[in-house]
């Protein structure tokens, strides 16, 4: 009975965290659509596609290191698992820079080559998405240690709260007349807060 309760709590906390992520991503799409129209959503979709391709390399590396982090944590070697976590985070960040920086620098040229005529905001959204992804990769291995610990309540609550709190900030900044690119800067700031 206790094991089922523990498993249900873990699964429900994981579900709440995933729901907060979905709400945040869809909320940003809705807010951008309200203030910048479907052009901004198209630009966001293209930027997310490129970011997904770049992040695939980083997530493959992270997937390779996760079992070792969990194994060391489960064996009680907390300092070794933390060392692996920090090392993995650094490598993930540098991999993201290795692939993302050239794309960011040459974004207009690459988009023109790929799409011919890209929607407005696409180059800016792409650069800002890659910046945001560079911040997010730092947390991938930290999340692995938290999952290994199994105590997700406070982690899920605070990360979910930080991510959902960005939606009203984005709405207010766009309502005050800010450019749609500001939404990405707000997201990057809140992702940095979530990382802390």
N, CA, C and O atoms as a DFTB+ gen file, in Angstrom:
784 C
 N C O
     1  1       0.831      -1.204       0.000
     2  2       0.000       0.000       0.000
     3  2       0.872       1.263       0.000
     4  3       0.605       2.208      -0.742
     5  1       1.907       1.268       0.833
     6  2       2.803       2.428       0.903
     7  2       3.542       2.629      -0.423
     8  3       3.729       3.759      -0.873
     9  1       3.954       1.530      -1.035
    10  2       4.652       1.614      -2.320
    11  2       3.753       2.208      -3.397
    12  3       4.199       3.045      -4.182
    13  1       2.484       1.781      -3.441
    14  2       1.539       2.339      -4.414
    15  2       1.305       3.822      -4.165
    16  3       1.213       4.609      -5.107
    17  1       1.209       4.195      -2.912
    18  2       1.013       5.608      -2.565
    19  2       2.208       6.439      -3.033
    20  3       2.044       7.521      -3.596
    21  1       3.415       5.913      -2.791
    22  2       4.626       6.603      -3.205
    23  2       4.701       6.719      -4.727
    24  3       5.056       7.772      -5.257
    25  1       4.369       5.641      -5.420
    26  2       4.387       5.649      -6.887
    27  2       3.346       6.608      -7.447
    28  3       3.619       7.319      -8.414
    29  1       2.156       6.639      -6.853
    30  2       1.097       7.535      -7.306
    31  2       1.507       8.991      -7.091
    32  3       1.273       9.835      -7.956
    33  1       2.116       9.287      -5.943
    34  2       2.563      10.656      -5.662
    35  2       3.614      11.087      -6.676
    36  3       3.551      12.199      -7.200
    37  1       4.586      10.210      -6.958
    38  2       5.640      10.513      -7.930
    39  2       5.026      10.774      -9.307
    40  3       5.362      11.758      -9.966
    41  1       4.121       9.881      -9.740
    42  2       3.503      10.019     -11.064
    43  2       2.649      11.274     -11.147
    44  3       2.661      11.965     -12.165
    45  1       1.903      11.576     -10.078
    46  2       1.043      12.761     -10.123
    47  2       1.859      14.044     -10.118
    48  3       1.479      15.009     -10.780
    49  1       2.971      14.083      -9.389
    50  2       3.834      15.266      -9.403
    51  2       4.468      15.448     -10.783
    52  3       4.587      16.567     -11.281
    53  1       4.869      14.346     -11.385
    54  2       5.417      14.405     -12.738
    55  2       4.366      14.913     -13.720
    56  3       4.675      15.703     -14.612
    57  1       3.121      14.456     -13.555
    58  2       2.015      14.894     -14.409
    59  2       1.762      16.392     -14.244
    60  3       1.528      17.094     -15.228
    61  1       1.807      16.878     -13.017
    62  2       1.586      18.310     -12.761
    63  2       2.681      19.136     -13.430
    64  3       2.405      20.179     -14.023
    65  1       3.931      18.665     -13.334
    66  2       5.040      19.377     -13.975
    67  2       4.891      19.420     -15.486
    68  3       5.116      20.457     -16.111
    69  1       4.508      18.287     -16.073
    70  2       4.316      18.232     -17.532
    71  2       3.147      19.112     -17.954
    72  3       3.198      19.759     -19.000
    73  1       2.100      19.136     -17.148
    74  2       0.938      19.989     -17.449
    75  2       1.313      21.463     -17.407
    76  3       0.850      22.242     -18.240
    77  1       2.144      21.852     -16.449
    78  2       2.599      23.247     -16.369
    79  2       3.403      23.613     -17.605
    80  3       3.270      24.721     -18.125
    81  1       4.237      22.691     -18.083
    82  2       5.012      22.945     -19.306
    83  2       4.096      23.150     -20.513
    84  3       4.284      24.071     -21.307
    85  1       3.108      22.276     -20.630
    86  2       2.166      22.381     -21.758
    87  2       1.384      23.680     -21.680
    88  3       1.235      24.380     -22.681
    89  1       0.883      24.005     -20.491
    90  2       0.131      25.246     -20.303
    91  2       0.982      26.458     -20.649
    92  3       0.509      27.406     -21.275
    93  1       2.227      26.416     -20.240
    94  2       3.131      27.529     -20.526
    95  2       3.362      27.675     -22.029
    96  3       3.223      28.771     -22.573
    97  1       3.712      26.580     -22.703
    98  2       3.984      26.645     -24.145
    99  2       2.757      27.073     -24.939
   100  3       2.850      27.931     -25.817
   101  1       1.622      26.486     -24.636
   102  2       0.394      26.848     -25.348
   103  2      -0.050      28.256     -24.995
   104  3      -0.589      28.969     -25.842
   105  1       0.171      28.662     -23.750
   106  2      -0.180      30.017     -23.326
   107  2       0.615      31.072     -24.075
   108  3       0.071      32.103     -24.469
   109  1       1.902      30.814     -24.270
   110  2       2.735      31.754     -25.034
   111  2       2.224      31.840     -26.466
   112  3       2.165      32.932     -27.030
   113  1       1.855      30.711     -27.064
   114  2       1.306      30.722     -28.425
   115  2       0.042      31.572     -28.503
   116  3      -0.113      32.373     -29.424
   117  1      -0.852      31.401     -27.545
   118  2      -2.112      32.155     -27.538
   119  2      -1.847      33.648     -27.373
   120  3      -2.435      34.468     -28.078
   121  1      -0.967      33.995     -26.448
   122  2      -0.677      35.419     -26.203
   123  2      -0.020      36.050     -27.426
   124  3      -0.380      37.160     -27.818
   125  1       0.946      35.348     -28.035
   126  2       1.574      35.887     -29.248
   127  2       0.555      36.056     -30.366
   128  3       0.604      37.030     -31.118
   129  1      -0.365      35.109     -30.473
   130  2      -1.402      35.199     -31.498
   131  2      -2.308      36.409     -31.256
   132  3      -2.723      37.077     -32.203
   133  1      -2.608      36.685     -30.003
   134  2      -3.463      37.833     -29.666
   135  2      -2.827      39.155     -30.096
   136  3      -3.504      40.034     -30.629
   137  1      -1.530      39.286     -29.863
   138  2      -0.889      40.582     -30.073
   139  2      -0.125      40.708     -31.386
   140  3       0.020      41.814     -31.905
   141  1       0.365      39.597     -31.934
   142  2       1.181      39.690     -33.150
   143  2       0.605      38.889     -34.311
   144  3       1.141      38.939     -35.417
   145  1      -0.467      38.159     -34.079
   146  2      -1.125      37.433     -35.154
   147  2      -0.469      36.105     -35.481
   148  3       0.474      35.661     -34.826
   149  1      -1.008      35.492     -36.524
   150  2      -0.544      34.155     -36.914
   151  2       0.878      34.180     -37.464
   152  3       1.557      33.153     -37.463
   153  1       1.331      35.330     -37.930
   154  2       2.703      35.436     -38.426
   155  2       3.692      35.106     -37.316
   156  3       4.672      34.396     -37.542
   157  1       3.434      35.625     -36.112
   158  2       4.314      35.348     -34.974
   159  2       4.272      33.873     -34.613
   160  3       5.297      33.289     -34.263
   161  1       3.088      33.264     -34.697
   162  2       2.989      31.829     -34.407
   163  2       3.740      31.003     -35.446
   164  3       4.372      30.004     -35.101
   165  1       3.679      31.403     -36.702
   166  2       4.423      30.696     -37.749
   167  2       5.923      30.835     -37.504
   168  3       6.672      29.866     -37.629
   169  1       6.354      32.045     -37.156
   170  2       7.777      32.274     -36.859
   171  2       8.202      31.459     -35.647
   172  3       9.297      30.898     -35.630
   173  1       7.349      31.389     -34.638
   174  2       7.649      30.598     -33.431
   175  2       7.750      29.110     -33.779
   176  3       8.621      28.409     -33.265
   177  1       6.870      28.636     -34.640
   178  2       6.905      27.235     -35.050
   179  2       8.193      26.884     -35.773
   180  3       8.783      25.832     -35.524
   181  1       8.632      27.765     -36.672
   182  2       9.880      27.533     -37.406
   183  2      11.068      27.563     -36.445
   184  3      11.951      26.707     -36.508
   185  1      11.080      28.558     -35.555
   186  2      12.172      28.660     -34.573
   187  2      12.213      27.424     -33.680
   188  3      13.290      26.910     -33.376
   189  1      11.053      26.952     -33.262
   190  2      10.995      25.760     -32.413
   191  2      11.464      24.516     -33.161
   192  3      12.074      23.631     -32.561
   193  1      11.188      24.436     -34.460
   194  2      11.653      23.297     -35.260
   195  2      13.179      23.250     -35.310
   196  3      13.783      22.194     -35.120
   197  1      13.792      24.396     -35.567
   198  2      15.254      24.456     -35.629
   199  2      15.841      24.156     -34.251
   200  3      16.809      23.404     -34.132
   201  1      15.254      24.745     -33.219
   202  2      15.736      24.511     -31.858
   203  2      15.595      23.039     -31.481
   204  3      16.462      22.490     -30.802
   205  1      14.524      22.401     -31.909
   206  2      14.333      20.975     -31.633
   207  2      15.404      20.123     -32.279
   208  3      15.883      19.162     -31.677
   209  1      15.783      20.467     -33.502
   210  2      16.834      19.718     -34.192
   211  2      18.182      19.889     -33.494
   212  3      18.932      18.927     -33.329
   213  1      18.480      21.116     -33.089
   214  2      19.745      21.376     -32.393
   215  2      19.745      20.695     -31.020
   216  3      20.741      20.093     -30.618
   217  1      18.632      20.793     -30.316
   218  2      18.542      20.216     -28.972
   219  2      18.589      18.695     -28.988
   220  3      18.916      18.076     -27.976
   221  1      18.267      18.089     -30.121
   222  2      18.296      16.629     -30.228
   223  2      19.691      16.094     -29.940
   224  3      19.838      15.085     -29.250
   225  1      20.715      16.761     -30.462
   226  2      22.087      16.336     -30.201
   227  2      22.403      16.413     -28.711
   228  3      23.023      15.511     -28.148
   229  1      21.970      17.497     -28.085
   230  2      22.245      17.692     -26.663
   231  2      21.469      16.682     -25.827
   232  3      22.010      16.133     -24.867
   233  1      20.212      16.429     -26.178
   234  2      19.413      15.481     -25.389
   235  2      19.936      14.059     -25.533
   236  3      19.822      13.265     -24.599
   237  1      20.510      13.721     -26.689
   238  2      21.129      12.403     -26.849
   239  2      22.309      12.250     -25.892
   240  3      22.480      11.195     -25.281
   241  1      23.108      13.282     -25.761
   242  2      24.218      13.253     -24.810
   243  2      23.693      13.128     -23.382
   244  3      24.204      12.331     -22.596
   245  1      22.682      13.907     -23.053
   246  2      22.100      13.875     -21.709
   247  2      21.511      12.503     -21.403
   248  3      21.650      11.997     -20.290
   249  1      20.856      11.906     -22.388
   250  2      20.280      10.574     -22.207
   251  2      21.369       9.553     -21.902
   252  3      21.144       8.617     -21.135
   253  1      22.533       9.725     -22.489
   254  2      23.642       8.793     -22.262
   255  2      24.209       8.912     -20.850
   256  3      24.683       7.921     -20.295
   257  1      24.170      10.108     -20.261
   258  2      24.776      10.304     -18.944
   259  2      23.784      10.074     -17.786
   260  3      24.204       9.836     -16.654
   261  1      22.475      10.145     -18.066
   262  2      21.464      10.008     -17.012
   263  2      21.582       8.717     -16.202
   264  3      21.537       8.780     -14.974
   265  1      21.732       7.539     -16.837
   266  2      21.801       6.309     -16.033
   267  2      22.977       6.305     -15.043
   268  3      22.860       5.787     -13.933
   269  1      24.092       6.880     -15.454
   270  2      25.254       6.922     -14.565
   271  2      24.987       7.832     -13.369
   272  3      25.372       7.510     -12.245
   273  1      24.329       8.965     -13.608
   274  2      23.993       9.879     -12.505
   275  2      23.063       9.172     -11.526
   276  3      23.277       9.222     -10.315
   277  1      22.030       8.512     -12.050
   278  2      21.068       7.821     -11.182
   279  2      21.726       6.660     -10.432
   280  3      21.445       6.437      -9.254
   281  1      22.595       5.930     -11.115
   282  2      23.280       4.791     -10.487
   283  2      24.125       5.263      -9.312
   284  3      24.081       4.674      -8.232
   285  1      24.890       6.319      -9.523
   286  2      25.738       6.846      -8.443
   287  2      24.891       7.381      -7.291
   288  3      25.235       7.197      -6.124
   289  1      23.788       8.039      -7.623
   290  2      22.920       8.573      -6.572
   291  2      22.302       7.432      -5.765
   292  3      22.265       7.481      -4.535
   293  1      21.819       6.407      -6.463
   294  2      21.193       5.267      -5.785
   295  2      22.195       4.507      -4.917
   296  3      21.818       3.932      -3.896
   297  1      23.463       4.500      -5.314
   298  2      24.506       3.819      -4.538
   299  2      24.967       4.648      -3.346
   300  3      25.788       4.192      -2.550
   301  1      24.442       5.861      -3.220
   302  2      24.813       6.722      -2.096
   303  2      26.024       7.597      -2.368
   304  3      26.498       8.295      -1.472
   305  1      26.529       7.568      -3.593
   306  2      27.674       8.404      -3.970
   307  2      27.165       9.759      -4.463
   308  3      27.237      10.075      -5.650
   309  1      26.659      10.535      -3.536
   310  2      26.024      11.809      -3.888
   311  2      27.023      12.762      -4.547
   312  3      26.702      13.403      -5.548
   313  1      28.232      12.854      -3.987
   314  2      29.201      13.806      -4.560
   315  2      29.592      13.394      -5.983
   316  3      29.771      14.253      -6.847
   317  1      29.725      12.095      -6.230
   318  2      30.048      11.637      -7.587
   319  2      28.910      11.945      -8.547
   320  3      29.150      12.379      -9.673
   321  1      27.656      11.721      -8.105
   322  2      26.515      12.019      -8.979
   323  2      26.415      13.513      -9.247
   324  3      26.057      13.921     -10.352
   325  1      26.728      14.335      -8.244
   326  2      26.722      15.790      -8.462
   327  2      27.836      16.208      -9.423
   328  3      27.639      17.073     -10.276
   329  1      29.013      15.581      -9.276
   330  2      30.114      15.878     -10.211
   331  2      29.712      15.530     -11.641
   332  3      29.955      16.300     -12.571
   333  1      29.091      14.352     -11.807
   334  2      28.615      13.955     -13.140
   335  2      27.561      14.935     -13.661
   336  3      27.542      15.280     -14.843
   337  1      26.696      15.368     -12.762
   338  2      25.640      16.325     -13.137
   339  2      26.252      17.630     -13.628
   340  3      25.867      18.135     -14.683
   341  1      27.196      18.177     -12.878
   342  2      27.818      19.449     -13.261
   343  2      28.615      19.309     -14.546
   344  3      28.570      20.180     -15.414
   345  1      29.354      18.190     -14.663
   346  2      30.128      17.950     -15.878
   347  2      29.180      17.818     -17.079
   348  3      29.430      18.403     -18.133
   349  1      28.100      17.054     -16.920
   350  2      27.123      16.881     -17.987
   351  2      26.472      18.191     -18.387
   352  3      26.232      18.439     -19.569
   353  1      26.184      19.035     -17.391
   354  2      25.573      20.338     -17.687
   355  2      26.515      21.216     -18.490
   356  3      26.101      21.889     -19.433
   357  1      27.789      21.202     -18.105
   358  2      28.773      22.007     -18.861
   359  2      28.905      21.509     -20.296
   360  3      28.884      22.302     -21.238
   361  1      29.042      20.189     -20.462
   362  2      29.160      19.637     -21.813
   363  2      27.905      19.923     -22.634
   364  3      27.996      20.261     -23.814
   365  1      26.740      19.789     -22.013
   366  2      25.483      20.067     -22.718
   367  2      25.435      21.520     -23.182
   368  3      25.039      21.810     -24.311
   369  1      25.843      22.426     -22.299
   370  2      25.848      23.846     -22.643
   371  2      26.798      24.121     -23.802
   372  3      26.449      24.846     -24.733
   373  1      28.010      23.538     -23.747
   374  2      28.977      23.774     -24.819
   375  2      28.553      23.116     -26.126
   376  3      28.823      23.650     -27.202
   377  1      27.888      21.955     -26.046
   378  2      27.338      21.351     -27.263
   379  2      26.278      22.258     -27.877
   380  3      26.224      22.441     -29.093
   381  1      25.439      22.820     -27.015
   382  2      24.399      23.736     -27.496
   383  2      25.036      24.959     -28.157
   384  3      24.569      25.416     -29.200
   385  1      26.094      25.486     -27.556
   386  2      26.799      26.617     -28.156
   387  2      27.441      26.227     -29.479
   388  3      27.399      26.988     -30.445
   389  1      28.040      25.032     -29.519
   390  2      28.724      24.562     -30.717
   391  2      27.782      24.523     -31.916
   392  3      28.156      24.924     -33.018
   393  1      26.552      24.036     -31.700
   394  2      25.590      23.953     -32.797
   395  2      24.757      25.235     -32.934
   396  3      24.437      25.658     -34.045
   397  1      24.413      25.843     -31.806
   398  2      23.490      26.972     -31.826
   399  2      24.096      28.303     -32.213
   400  3      23.441      29.111     -32.871
   401  1      25.344      28.549     -31.816
   402  2      25.962      29.846     -32.098
   403  2      26.121      30.113     -33.592
   404  3      25.761      31.199     -34.045
   405  1      26.650      29.158     -34.386
   406  2      26.736      29.427     -35.831
   407  2      25.361      29.646     -36.476
   408  3      25.218      30.466     -37.383
   409  1      24.357      28.910     -36.002
   410  2      23.005      29.098     -36.541
   411  2      22.489      30.482     -36.178
   412  3      21.882      31.155     -37.011
   413  1      22.726      30.920     -34.929
   414  2      22.277      32.247     -34.499
   415  2      22.943      33.352     -35.304
   416  3      22.290      34.305     -35.727
   417  1      24.238      33.218     -35.512
   418  2      24.981      34.251     -36.249
   419  2      24.514      34.332     -37.698
   420  3      24.401      35.422     -38.259
   421  1      24.243      33.175     -38.300
   422  2      23.861      33.126     -39.716
   423  2      22.374      32.902     -39.924
   424  3      21.967      32.429     -40.986
   425  1      21.548      33.233     -38.927
   426  2      20.111      32.944     -38.986
   427  2      19.425      33.488     -40.241
   428  3      18.723      32.725     -40.904
   429  1      19.588      34.757     -40.603
   430  2      18.898      35.249     -41.798
   431  2      19.286      34.486     -43.067
   432  3      18.430      34.160     -43.890
   433  1      20.584      34.205     -43.218
   434  2      21.057      33.487     -44.403
   435  2      20.484      32.068     -44.449
   436  3      19.992      31.627     -45.488
   437  1      20.550      31.354     -43.320
   438  2      20.052      29.971     -43.253
   439  2      18.555      29.928     -43.530
   440  3      18.085      29.082     -44.290
   441  1      17.805      30.842     -42.913
   442  2      16.347      30.861     -43.116
   443  2      16.001      31.196     -44.558
   444  3      15.069      30.622     -45.122
   445  1      16.740      32.116     -45.158
   446  2      16.496      32.469     -46.547
   447  2      16.800      31.292     -47.468
   448  3      16.071      31.040     -48.427
   449  1      17.881      30.574     -47.169
   450  2      18.256      29.400     -47.946
   451  2      17.205      28.294     -47.801
   452  3      16.862      27.619     -48.771
   453  1      16.704      28.120     -46.578
   454  2      15.762      27.042     -46.271
   455  2      14.346      27.364     -46.746
   456  3      13.695      26.530     -47.375
   457  1      13.872      28.575     -46.443
   458  2      12.470      28.920     -46.693
   459  2      12.255      29.849     -47.883
   460  3      11.137      29.965     -48.383
   461  1      13.290      30.495     -48.328
   462  2      13.110      31.512     -49.354
   463  2      12.716      32.822     -48.703
   464  3      13.551      33.706     -48.510
   465  1      11.456      32.942     -48.368
   466  2      10.981      34.135     -47.671
   467  2      10.353      33.687     -46.359
   468  3       9.291      33.066     -46.347
   469  1      11.017      34.006     -45.261
   470  2      10.509      33.563     -43.957
   471  2       9.539      34.585     -43.376
   472  3       9.595      35.767     -43.715
   473  1       8.643      34.120     -42.495
   474  2       7.715      35.057     -41.843
   475  2       8.470      36.082     -40.993
   476  3       9.590      35.845     -40.542
   477  1       7.821      37.218     -40.795
   478  2       8.389      38.266     -39.954
   479  2       8.700      37.695     -38.572
   480  3       7.999      36.795     -38.108
   481  1       9.725      38.197     -37.917
   482  2      10.177      37.809     -36.574
   483  2      10.961      36.486     -36.546
   484  3      11.531      36.157     -35.506
   485  1      11.013      35.722     -37.633
   486  2      11.574      34.372     -37.562
   487  2      13.034      34.380     -37.137
   488  3      13.405      33.606     -36.254
   489  1      13.871      35.214     -37.722
   490  2      15.295      35.240     -37.370
   491  2      15.484      35.625     -35.903
   492  3      16.279      35.011     -35.191
   493  1      14.751      36.643     -35.460
   494  2      14.853      37.060     -34.056
   495  2      14.366      35.961     -33.123
   496  3      15.011      35.669     -32.116
   497  1      13.229      35.350     -33.453
   498  2      12.700      34.268     -32.619
   499  2      13.673      33.095     -32.562
   500  3      13.840      32.469     -31.515
   501  1      14.315      32.802     -33.690
   502  2      15.265      31.695     -33.726
   503  2      16.449      31.974     -32.805
   504  3      16.851      31.106     -32.030
   505  1      17.000      33.165     -32.887
   506  2      18.130      33.524     -32.026
   507  2      17.738      33.458     -30.555
   508  3      18.485      32.928     -29.733
   509  1      16.575      33.992     -30.228
   510  2      16.127      34.005     -28.837
   511  2      15.753      32.604     -28.351
   512  3      15.950      32.283     -27.179
   513  1      15.219      31.777     -29.237
   514  2      14.896      30.395     -28.867
   515  2      16.165      29.622     -28.554
   516  3      16.195      28.844     -27.601
   517  1      17.208      29.824     -29.338
   518  2      18.469      29.140     -29.076
   519  2      19.122      29.648     -27.788
   520  3      19.766      28.877     -27.078
   521  1      18.962      30.934     -27.482
   522  2      19.437      31.473     -26.202
   523  2      18.695      30.799     -25.052
   524  3      19.308      30.352     -24.083
   525  1      17.370      30.731     -25.170
   526  2      16.545      30.113     -24.139
   527  2      16.906      28.632     -23.973
   528  3      16.982      28.135     -22.849
   529  1      17.127      27.936     -25.074
   530  2      17.491      26.520     -25.015
   531  2      18.853      26.327     -24.352
   532  3      19.068      25.334     -23.658
   533  1      19.772      27.267     -24.560
   534  2      21.082      27.182     -23.911
   535  2      20.957      27.278     -22.402
   536  3      21.705      26.629     -21.671
   537  1      20.026      28.074     -21.937
   538  2      19.779      28.176     -20.495
   539  2      19.119      26.891     -19.987
   540  3      19.471      26.379     -18.924
   541  1      18.163      26.384     -20.759
   542  2      17.409      25.208     -20.326
   543  2      18.271      23.952     -20.242
   544  3      18.033      23.113     -19.373
   545  1      19.276      23.793     -21.128
   546  2      20.083      22.568     -21.092
   547  2      20.892      22.450     -19.817
   548  3      21.291      21.351     -19.434
   549  1      21.137      23.565     -19.161
   550  2      21.870      23.517     -17.902
   551  2      21.094      22.760     -16.821
   552  3      21.687      22.220     -15.887
   553  1      19.768      22.724     -16.956
   554  2      18.951      22.092     -15.918
   555  2      18.646      20.622     -16.182
   556  3      18.123      19.946     -15.296
   557  1      18.953      20.106     -17.364
   558  2      18.577      18.725     -17.693
   559  2      19.135      17.720     -16.690
   560  3      18.402      16.860     -16.201
   561  1      20.420      17.823     -16.383
   562  2      21.032      16.857     -15.474
   563  2      20.646      17.105     -14.017
   564  3      20.600      16.172     -13.216
   565  1      20.367      18.366     -13.675
   566  2      19.892      18.667     -12.326
   567  2      18.542      17.991     -12.107
   568  3      18.283      17.454     -11.030
   569  1      17.698      18.014     -13.109
   570  2      16.394      17.350     -13.023
   571  2      16.573      15.851     -12.833
   572  3      15.777      15.217     -12.140
   573  1      17.598      15.281     -13.435
   574  2      17.868      13.850     -13.271
   575  2      18.136      13.504     -11.809
   576  3      17.643      12.493     -11.308
   577  1      18.907      14.330     -11.132
   578  2      19.195      14.072      -9.711
   579  2      17.923      14.217      -8.878
   580  3      17.688      13.439      -7.953
   581  1      17.116      15.203      -9.207
   582  2      15.862      15.385      -8.465
   583  2      14.941      14.197      -8.687
   584  3      14.288      13.739      -7.749
   585  1      14.879      13.690      -9.914
   586  2      14.079      12.495     -10.188
   587  2      14.638      11.277      -9.469
   588  3      13.877      10.428      -9.003
   589  1      15.966      11.182      -9.374
   590  2      16.585      10.060      -8.663
   591  2      16.227      10.105      -7.182
   592  3      16.058       9.063      -6.549
   593  1      16.113      11.297      -6.638
   594  2      15.744      11.466      -5.240
   595  2      14.302      11.033      -5.006
   596  3      13.981      10.454      -3.968
   597  1      13.424      11.319      -5.989
   598  2      12.022      10.910      -5.894
   599  2      11.123      11.915      -5.210
   600  3       9.902      11.763      -5.245
   601  1      11.687      12.939      -4.588
   602  2      10.875      13.928      -3.884
   603  2      10.606      15.105      -4.819
   604  3      11.389      16.053      -4.889
   605  1       9.485      15.026      -5.536
   606  2       9.194      16.012      -6.573
   607  2       8.265      17.134      -6.130
   608  3       8.079      18.096      -6.875
   609  1       7.679      17.041      -4.946
   610  2       6.633      18.000      -4.572
   611  2       7.088      19.449      -4.673
   612  3       6.507      20.229      -5.428
   613  1       8.115      19.816      -3.925
   614  2       8.523      21.221      -3.931
   615  2       9.126      21.619      -5.274
   616  3       8.905      22.730      -5.756
   617  1       9.893      20.702      -5.877
   618  2      10.489      20.982      -7.187
   619  2       9.408      21.284      -8.213
   620  3       9.468      22.302      -8.903
   621  1       8.419      20.401      -8.316
   622  2       7.340      20.573      -9.291
   623  2       6.543      21.837      -9.011
   624  3       6.184      22.571      -9.931
   625  1       6.271      22.087      -7.742
   626  2       5.497      23.275      -7.375
   627  2       6.219      24.547      -7.807
   628  3       5.623      25.404      -8.460
   629  1       7.499      24.678      -7.449
   630  2       8.215      25.922      -7.730
   631  2       8.501      26.117      -9.212
   632  3       8.372      27.226      -9.729
   633  1       8.887      25.049      -9.894
   634  2       9.149      25.166     -11.333
   635  2       7.853      25.489     -12.072
   636  3       7.832      26.352     -12.950
   637  1       6.771      24.793     -11.714
   638  2       5.471      25.068     -12.337
   639  2       5.021      26.491     -12.085
   640  3       4.517      27.158     -12.989
   641  1       5.204      26.960     -10.852
   642  2       4.810      28.329     -10.498
   643  2       5.611      29.359     -11.291
   644  3       5.053      30.330     -11.801
   645  1       6.911      29.144     -11.388
   646  2       7.767      30.082     -12.142
   647  2       7.361      30.103     -13.607
   648  3       7.264      31.173     -14.209
   649  1       7.122      28.920     -14.191
   650  2       6.788      28.873     -15.618
   651  2       5.411      29.470     -15.898
   652  3       5.237      30.169     -16.897
   653  1       4.448      29.214     -15.050
   654  2       3.108      29.766     -15.276
   655  2       3.096      31.269     -14.998
   656  3       2.337      32.008     -15.625
   657  1       3.936      31.726     -14.058
   658  2       3.992      33.155     -13.724
   659  2       4.491      33.998     -14.887
   660  3       4.234      35.201     -14.932
   661  1       5.204      33.384     -15.831
   662  2       5.702      34.179     -16.955
   663  2       4.571      34.609     -17.889
   664  3       4.696      35.619     -18.581
   665  1       3.470      33.855     -17.916
   666  2       2.383      34.183     -18.846
   667  2       1.779      35.566     -18.602
   668  3       1.645      36.338     -19.551
   669  1       1.407      35.910     -17.352
   670  2       0.871      37.265     -17.156
   671  2       1.894      38.359     -17.454
   672  3       1.533      39.439     -17.923
   673  1       3.168      38.082     -17.181
   674  2       4.214      39.077     -17.467
   675  2       4.312      39.301     -18.979
   676  3       4.403      40.440     -19.437
   677  1       4.293      38.225     -19.740
   678  2       4.333      38.347     -21.204
   679  2       3.108      39.112     -21.698
   680  3       3.221      40.000     -22.543
   681  1       1.945      38.765     -21.169
   682  2       0.705      39.430     -21.579
   683  2       0.793      40.930     -21.315
   684  3       0.478      41.734     -22.192
   685  1       1.219      41.310     -20.115
   686  2       1.276      42.732     -19.746
   687  2       2.302      43.473     -20.604
   688  3       2.035      44.585     -21.059
   689  1       3.474      42.870     -20.828
   690  2       4.488      43.571     -21.633
   691  2       4.009      43.776     -23.067
   692  3       4.243      44.833     -23.654
   693  1       3.337      42.770     -23.637
   694  2       2.822      42.937     -25.003
   695  2       1.637      43.907     -25.030
   696  3       1.460      44.651     -25.995
   697  1       0.836      43.895     -23.979
   698  2      -0.309      44.822     -23.888
   699  2       0.198      46.269     -23.831
   700  3      -0.445      47.181     -24.350
   701  1       1.354      46.465     -23.195
   702  2       1.932      47.804     -23.099
   703  2       2.632      48.239     -24.388
   704  3       3.176      49.341     -24.462
   705  1       2.617      47.372     -25.402
   706  2       3.152      47.752     -26.704
   707  2       4.548      47.244     -27.014
   708  3       5.162      47.687     -27.985
   709  1       5.057      46.330     -26.216
   710  2       6.393      45.789     -26.479
   711  2       6.372      44.920     -27.732
   712  3       5.330      44.393     -28.120
   713  1       7.528      44.780     -28.354
   714  2       7.663      43.934     -29.539
   715  2       7.510      42.463     -29.131
   716  3       7.807      42.110     -27.989
   717  1       7.055      41.609     -30.039
   718  2       6.877      40.189     -29.715
   719  2       8.163      39.496     -29.263
   720  3       8.105      38.498     -28.544
   721  1       9.319      40.013     -29.677
   722  2      10.585      39.417     -29.279
   723  2      10.784      39.484     -27.761
   724  3      11.491      38.658     -27.182
   725  1      10.154      40.473     -27.128
   726  2      10.274      40.630     -25.674
   727  2       9.718      39.400     -24.955
   728  3      10.178      39.059     -23.865
   729  1       8.734      38.737     -25.555
   730  2       8.177      37.529     -24.941
   731  2       9.280      36.492     -24.735
   732  3       9.305      35.813     -23.708
   733  1      10.180      36.366     -25.688
   734  2      11.268      35.402     -25.562
   735  2      12.276      35.811     -24.492
   736  3      12.827      34.959     -23.795
   737  1      12.514      37.103     -24.363
   738  2      13.411      37.565     -23.301
   739  2      12.807      37.282     -21.931
   740  3      13.519      36.909     -20.999
   741  1      11.491      37.458     -21.809
   742  2      10.803      37.138     -20.551
   743  2      10.914      35.632     -20.272
   744  3      11.187      35.226     -19.142
   745  1      10.702      34.816     -21.302
   746  2      10.812      33.361     -21.133
   747  2      12.228      32.994     -20.698
   748  3      12.398      32.185     -19.786
   749  1      13.247      33.574     -21.334
   750  2      14.644      33.267     -20.980
   751  2      14.915      33.669     -19.540
   752  3      15.585      32.937     -18.811
   753  1      14.403      34.825     -19.115
   754  2      14.590      35.275     -17.735
   755  2      13.939      34.302     -16.759
   756  3      14.545      33.940     -15.750
   757  1      12.714      33.875     -17.048
   758  2      12.019      32.964     -16.155
   759  2      12.636      31.560     -16.169
   760  3      12.619      30.868     -15.151
   761  1      13.174      31.141     -17.305
   762  2      13.887      29.847     -17.347
   763  2      15.145      29.920     -16.491
   764  3      15.508      28.945     -15.832
   765  1      15.809      31.070     -16.500
   766  2      16.985      31.255     -15.646
   767  2      16.578      31.202     -14.181
   768  3      17.267      30.585     -13.369
   769  1      15.459      31.847     -13.835
   770  2      14.947      31.771     -12.465
   771  2      14.594      30.333     -12.083
   772  3      14.857      29.906     -10.959
   773  1      14.006      29.595     -13.004
   774  2      13.674      28.192     -12.749
   775  2      14.935      27.364     -12.547
   776  3      14.952      26.452     -11.720
   777  1      15.989      27.673     -13.293
   778  2      17.258      26.971     -13.133
   779  2      17.838      27.205     -11.730
   780  3      18.356      26.285     -11.096
   781  1      17.741      28.435     -11.270
   782  2      18.242      28.758      -9.917
   783  2      17.435      27.986      -8.885
   784  3      17.687      28.107      -7.687
